[in-house]
Amino acid sequence: MAGPTTARRGGEKSNKQKSSKSARKPGSSGPPRPGGKPRKGRPRIPRPRPSGLSRRRRIVVWAAGAVLAGAASVWALYGAAWLRVSQVEVEGTKVLTADEVRAAARVPLGEPLVSVDTDAIADRLREGLPRIRTVDVERSWPHAISLKVTERQPQVVLEKGGKFIEIDSMGVRFATVDQVPQGATRLLMDPQDTPGAGGFGAGRLEREAVEVMGDLPPGVRRDTTAVRVRSYDSITLELTGGRTVVWGSSERGEAKARTLTALLKAARGANHFDVSAPSAPAVSGS
């Protein structure tokens, strides 16, 4: 059987070429993209990813930089001359002097500021100067130590051997002075009755007197020249103008203070007040 003629084969080939050309747009180059759409722009070239060895090198460089930076910081803190202690600043002193505080603190001058033991300085101050109630020891960069002192204030003073022992609001004996500080209240203890009912010793009775003083209204406290303690439940206040107040024990201090304030206003001419039983007070004298 005879095959297709030469003319027929040539016609089929010509039709295929036309069909292929019609799928392309004029001016396009390269093979057609799937679906007949041409490729736009330049083809993206993938960037080479860093190898594992390259990443490790960067990590080593970063780590070395961090170590060098840390070493530089440590050298600056411990080795730099301008970061060493050269000054000691003192604040808050009233009776004490700044030189007394510096001497008791014994701050190590010339040492790196970062290495100074601030807790040890505070301990030395409290032990060496009992007048100090609290102290804050702080580093004041770049080269100073700051000492912020709060001194104890005498709540009462107790005479002994011609001297006067200062006792603060917590019952702590913290100093002995030659004279009664201005505005301080004297504590008068009766030696025969000091043991008190129940076997209370002198230290306990001193604290009872201090507690009574702490319960007094500010105005009454200023007018109180002495607090006399005979026993635990026999405490008497001596006020200006020859007035006396029988207080009793330190119990129910707030109620006694309110009662005394009212009595002082209502009976201005009286000179003897008894608030040992605050619900049943007594007033006498004129």
Residue pairs with C-beta under 8 A, 6 or more apart in sequence:
23 32
23 36
24 32
24 38
25 38
28 38
30 39
32 38
33 39
76 83
77 83
77 112
77 113
77 114
78 112
78 114
78 115
79 112
82 142
82 143
83 112
83 113
83 114
83 141
83 142
83 143
84 110
84 111
84 112
84 113
84 143
85 107
85 108
85 109
85 110
85 111
85 112
85 113
85 116
85 143
85 144
85 145
86 109
86 110
86 143
86 144
87 140
87 143
87 144
87 145
88 102
88 105
88 107
88 109
88 144
88 145
88 147
89 140
89 144
89 145
89 146
89 147
90 98
90 101
90 102
90 147
90 149
91 146
91 147
91 148
91 149
92 148
92 149
92 150
92 151
93 100
93 101
93 149
93 151
94 151
95 131
95 151
95 175
96 129
96 131
96 132
96 149
96 151
100 129
101 125
101 129
101 132
101 147
101 149
102 147
104 124
104 125
104 128
104 129
105 121
105 124
105 125
105 137
105 145
105 147
106 121
106 124
107 116
107 121
107 145
108 116
113 139
113 141
113 142
113 143
113 144
113 145
114 139
116 139
116 145
118 137
118 138
118 139
118 145
119 137
121 137
121 145
121 147
122 135
122 136
122 137
125 132
125 135
125 137
125 147
125 149
126 132
126 135
130 152
130 172
130 174
130 175
131 151
131 152
131 174
131 175
132 149
132 150
132 151
132 152
133 150
133 151
133 152
133 168
134 149
134 150
135 147
135 148
135 149
135 150
136 146
136 147
136 148
137 145
137 146
137 147
138 145
138 146
138 148
139 145
139 146
140 146
152 166
152 168
152 172
152 174
152 175
153 168
153 169
154 166
154 167
154 168
154 175
154 181
154 184
155 167
155 168
155 169
155 185
155 210
155 213
155 214
156 167
156 184
156 185
156 186
156 187
156 206
156 209
156 210
156 213
156 227
157 164
157 165
157 166
157 167
157 177
157 180
157 181
157 184
157 185
157 186
157 187
158 164
158 165
158 167
158 173
158 186
158 187
158 189
158 206
159 165
159 186
163 176
163 177
163 178
164 176
164 177
164 178
164 179
164 180
164 181
165 173
165 175
165 176
166 173
166 174
166 175
166 176
166 177
166 181
166 184
167 173
167 174
167 187
167 206
167 210
168 174
168 210
169 210
169 213
169 214
170 210
171 203
171 206
171 207
171 210
180 186
183 222
185 213
185 221
185 224
185 225
185 226
185 227
186 225
186 226
186 227
187 206
187 209
187 226
187 227
187 229
188 226
188 227
188 228
188 229
189 202
189 205
189 206
189 228
189 229
190 228
190 229
190 230
193 230
193 231
193 234
194 201
194 202
194 205
194 229
195 201
195 231
196 204
196 205
196 230
196 231
196 232
196 233
196 234
197 231
197 232
197 233
198 232
200 208
200 231
200 232
204 232
205 229
205 231
205 232
206 229
208 229
208 232
208 235
208 249
208 250
209 227
209 229
209 235
211 250
211 253
212 227
212 235
212 237
212 247
212 250
212 253
213 221
213 224
213 227
214 253
215 250
215 253
215 254
215 256
215 257
216 224
216 237
216 257
216 260
217 257
217 260
217 261
220 237
220 239
220 257
220 260
220 261
220 264
223 239
223 240
223 241
224 237
224 238
224 239
225 238
225 239
225 240
226 237
226 238
227 235
227 236
227 237
227 238
228 235
228 236
228 237
228 238
229 235
230 236
232 249
233 248
233 249
233 276
234 248
235 247
235 248
235 249
235 250
236 244
236 245
236 246
236 247
237 244
237 245
237 247
238 244
239 245
241 271
242 271
243 270
243 271
243 272
243 273
244 271
244 272
244 273
245 260
245 273
245 274
245 275
246 272
246 273
246 274
246 275
246 276
247 256
247 275
247 276
248 256
248 275
248 276
248 277
249 276
252 278
255 278
255 279
256 275
256 276
256 278
258 278
259 275
259 278
259 281
260 273
260 275
260 281
263 270
263 273
263 275
263 281
263 283
264 273
267 273
267 283
269 286
270 283
270 284
270 285
270 286
271 284
271 285
271 286
272 283
272 284
272 285
273 281
273 282
273 283
274 281
274 282
274 283
275 281
